[in-house]
Amino acid sequence: MRTLCSSTLIGEFFVIGFAGLVAMKQPDLSTSTVWLVSGIAMLLCVLLCGMVTRPGGIALGWVLQIALIASGVFVPTMYFMGVIFAALWWASVHYGRKIDEAKARFAAQAAENTPSGA
């Protein structure tokens, strides 16, 4: 699960950075505000890569997905990108858990089939 979720978060890191560049063109947003918010969101993406398997890591990821969709208020394309990344996040969590379960099952089978004297 960690690999899939981290890949999604790194993709979001870049999308948030590019959205910050687009948001800078908006006359009603100050450059410092755009980069403060974008920087915090980008930092959160990187930090979440290490927190995915810890308690609350997945929930924080969902908070990030909601914030990404909400950023569409300032950069309308982010509504679309936010929904795409929320779907990717769901798939990463869902299929990542299935992969982790399968790995655990295969490891248990391998341990059963290994002779105890080896």
Phi, psi and chi 1 to 4 in degrees:
 res  aa     phi    psi   chi1   chi2   chi3   chi4
   1 MET       -  -37.2  176.6  171.5   69.8      -
   2 ARG   -59.5  -41.4 -176.9  178.4 -156.7  152.0
   3 THR   -65.7  -45.6  -57.5      -      -      -
   4 LEU   -65.4  -45.9  -69.8  173.9      -      -
   5 CYS   -65.6  -40.9  -70.2      -      -      -
   6 SER   -64.6  -37.8  -67.0      -      -      -
   7 SER   -62.9  -41.4  -61.8      -      -      -
   8 THR   -63.9  -43.6  -59.6      -      -      -
   9 LEU   -65.8  -37.3  -70.0  166.1      -      -
  10 ILE   -68.1  -37.5  -66.2  -58.1      -      -
  11 GLY   -60.6  -41.9      -      -      -      -
  12 GLU   -64.1  -37.2  -76.9 -175.6   66.1      -
  13 PHE   -52.0  -49.6  172.9   88.1      -      -
  14 PHE   -69.4  -40.1  -71.3  107.7      -      -
  15 VAL   -63.3  -40.7  167.2      -      -      -
  16 ILE   -64.2  -40.8  -68.5  167.5      -      -
  17 GLY   -61.3  -44.5      -      -      -      -
  18 PHE   -68.5  -35.3  -69.0  129.0      -      -
  19 ALA   -65.0  -34.2      -      -      -      -
  20 GLY   -63.0  -39.3      -      -      -      -
  21 LEU   -63.3  -40.4  -68.7  171.5      -      -
  22 VAL   -68.0  -42.5  172.1      -      -      -
  23 ALA   -64.1  -26.9      -      -      -      -
  24 MET   -62.8  -25.0  -82.8 -176.6   19.3      -
  25 LYS   -76.0  -12.4  -56.4  -74.6 -175.5 -168.7
  26 GLN   -77.3  125.9  -56.2 -118.7  -12.6      -
  27 PRO   -68.1  -24.6   20.8  -27.7      -      -
  28 ASP   -88.3    0.8   54.5  -23.0      -      -
  29 LEU  -113.9  132.6  -62.4  175.2      -      -
  30 SER   -80.6  149.0   71.6      -      -      -
  31 THR   -61.0  -40.6  -56.5      -      -      -
  32 SER   -65.1  -38.7   59.1      -      -      -
  33 THR   -66.2  -43.8  -58.2      -      -      -
  34 VAL   -58.5  -47.6  167.2      -      -      -
  35 TRP   -76.5  -26.1  -73.2  115.4      -      -
  36 LEU   -65.7  -50.1  177.9   66.2      -      -
  37 VAL   -66.9  -45.8  172.2      -      -      -
  38 SER   -63.2  -42.0  -64.5      -      -      -
  39 GLY   -63.0  -42.2      -      -      -      -
  40 ILE   -63.8  -43.3  -70.4  170.7      -      -
  41 ALA   -65.1  -39.8      -      -      -      -
  42 MET   -66.3  -41.4  -67.9  168.2   75.2      -
  43 LEU   -63.2  -40.8  179.9   64.3      -      -
  44 LEU   -60.8  -39.3 -176.5   58.5      -      -
  45 CYS   -58.5  -46.6  -73.6      -      -      -
  46 VAL   -67.2  -44.3  172.6      -      -      -
  47 LEU   -64.3  -37.1  -66.9  175.3      -      -
  48 LEU   -66.1  -25.6  -85.3  172.7      -      -
  49 CYS   -57.0  -36.9  -72.9      -      -      -
  50 GLY   -86.6  -14.0      -      -      -      -
  51 MET  -103.1   -0.5  -65.7  175.5   50.9      -
  52 VAL   -57.2  -41.0  167.9      -      -      -
  53 THR   -87.2   -3.2   56.4      -      -      -
  54 ARG   -88.6  159.6  -63.3  178.0 -170.5 -104.6
  55 PRO   -59.2  132.1  -21.6   30.4      -      -
  56 GLY    88.1  -10.1      -      -      -      -
  57 GLY   -63.8  -43.4      -      -      -      -
  58 ILE   -67.3  -41.1  -60.7  -61.5      -      -
  59 ALA   -62.5  -41.9      -      -      -      -
  60 LEU   -63.3  -34.7  -81.1  173.8      -      -
  61 GLY   -62.1  -39.8      -      -      -      -
  62 TRP   -66.5  -37.0  -79.9  114.1      -      -
  63 VAL   -61.4  -42.2  169.3      -      -      -
  64 LEU   -62.5  -39.2 -179.1   65.3      -      -
  65 GLN   -64.0  -41.8  -55.1  -46.2  -49.0      -
  66 ILE   -64.6  -42.3  -68.3  166.5      -      -
  67 ALA   -63.9  -36.5      -      -      -      -
  68 LEU   -65.0  -42.7 -162.2   62.2      -      -
  69 ILE   -65.1  -43.2  -66.9  169.0      -      -
  70 ALA   -63.8  -25.1      -      -      -      -
  71 SER   -67.0   -9.2   69.2      -      -      -
  72 GLY   -62.7  -17.2      -      -      -      -
  73 VAL   -60.7  -35.9  169.9      -      -      -
  74 PHE   -97.1  -35.5  -57.2  104.8      -      -
  75 VAL  -128.0   97.8  179.5      -      -      -
  76 PRO   -53.8  -30.1  -27.5   35.5      -      -
  77 THR   -62.2  -23.9  -54.0      -      -      -
  78 MET   -70.3  -18.3  -68.0  -53.2  -70.5      -
  79 TYR   -59.9  -50.4  -75.8  126.7      -      -
  80 PHE   -63.9  -49.5  173.9   72.6      -      -
  81 MET   -64.1  -37.2  -66.2  -57.3  -65.7      -
  82 GLY   -63.4  -41.9      -      -      -      -
  83 VAL   -66.2  -41.4  169.3      -      -      -
  84 ILE   -60.5  -47.2  -65.1  -63.6      -      -
  85 PHE   -71.0  -30.0  -87.3  101.0      -      -
  86 ALA   -65.3  -40.0      -      -      -      -
  87 ALA   -65.6  -41.2      -      -      -      -
  88 LEU   -63.7  -39.2  -75.4  171.1      -      -
  89 TRP   -62.8  -45.8 -178.2 -108.8      -      -
  90 TRP   -59.3  -47.1  174.8   85.3      -      -
  91 ALA   -62.8  -40.3      -      -      -      -
  92 SER   -62.7  -42.9  -63.3      -      -      -
  93 VAL   -70.2  -48.5  171.1      -      -      -
  94 HIS   -62.2  -55.5  178.5   74.4      -      -
  95 TYR   -75.6  -28.7  -67.9  111.3      -      -
  96 GLY   -62.5  -40.7      -      -      -      -
  97 ARG   -65.0  -40.2  -75.3 -176.6  176.5  152.0
  98 LYS   -63.2  -40.9  -73.6 -172.3  176.9 -146.8
  99 ILE   -64.7  -43.2  -70.0  168.4      -      -
 100 ASP   -61.6  -40.5  -71.3  -11.9      -      -
 101 GLU   -64.8  -41.6  -70.4  169.1    3.3      -
 102 ALA   -65.2  -41.7      -      -      -      -
 103 LYS   -61.0  -42.6  -77.3 -178.3 -178.9  178.5
 104 ALA   -64.7  -40.4      -      -      -      -
 105 ARG   -64.3  -43.9 -155.9  169.8   37.6 -110.9
 106 PHE   -66.1  -38.0  -69.0  138.8      -      -
 107 ALA   -65.2  -40.1      -      -      -      -
 108 ALA   -65.8  -40.4      -      -      -      -
 109 GLN   -65.4  -40.6  -73.4  175.0   -7.6      -
 110 ALA   -64.9  -38.1      -      -      -      -
 111 ALA   -67.3  -35.9      -      -      -      -
 112 GLU   -68.1  -36.0  -74.4  178.5    5.2      -
 113 ASN   -84.8   -8.0  -65.2  -24.7      -      -
 114 THR   -83.4  128.3  -56.6      -      -      -
 115 PRO   -65.6  143.5   -0.9    2.4      -      -
 116 SER   -69.8  -19.5   59.2      -      -      -
 117 GLY   -87.8   -2.0      -      -      -      -
 118 ALA   -82.9      -      -      -      -      -
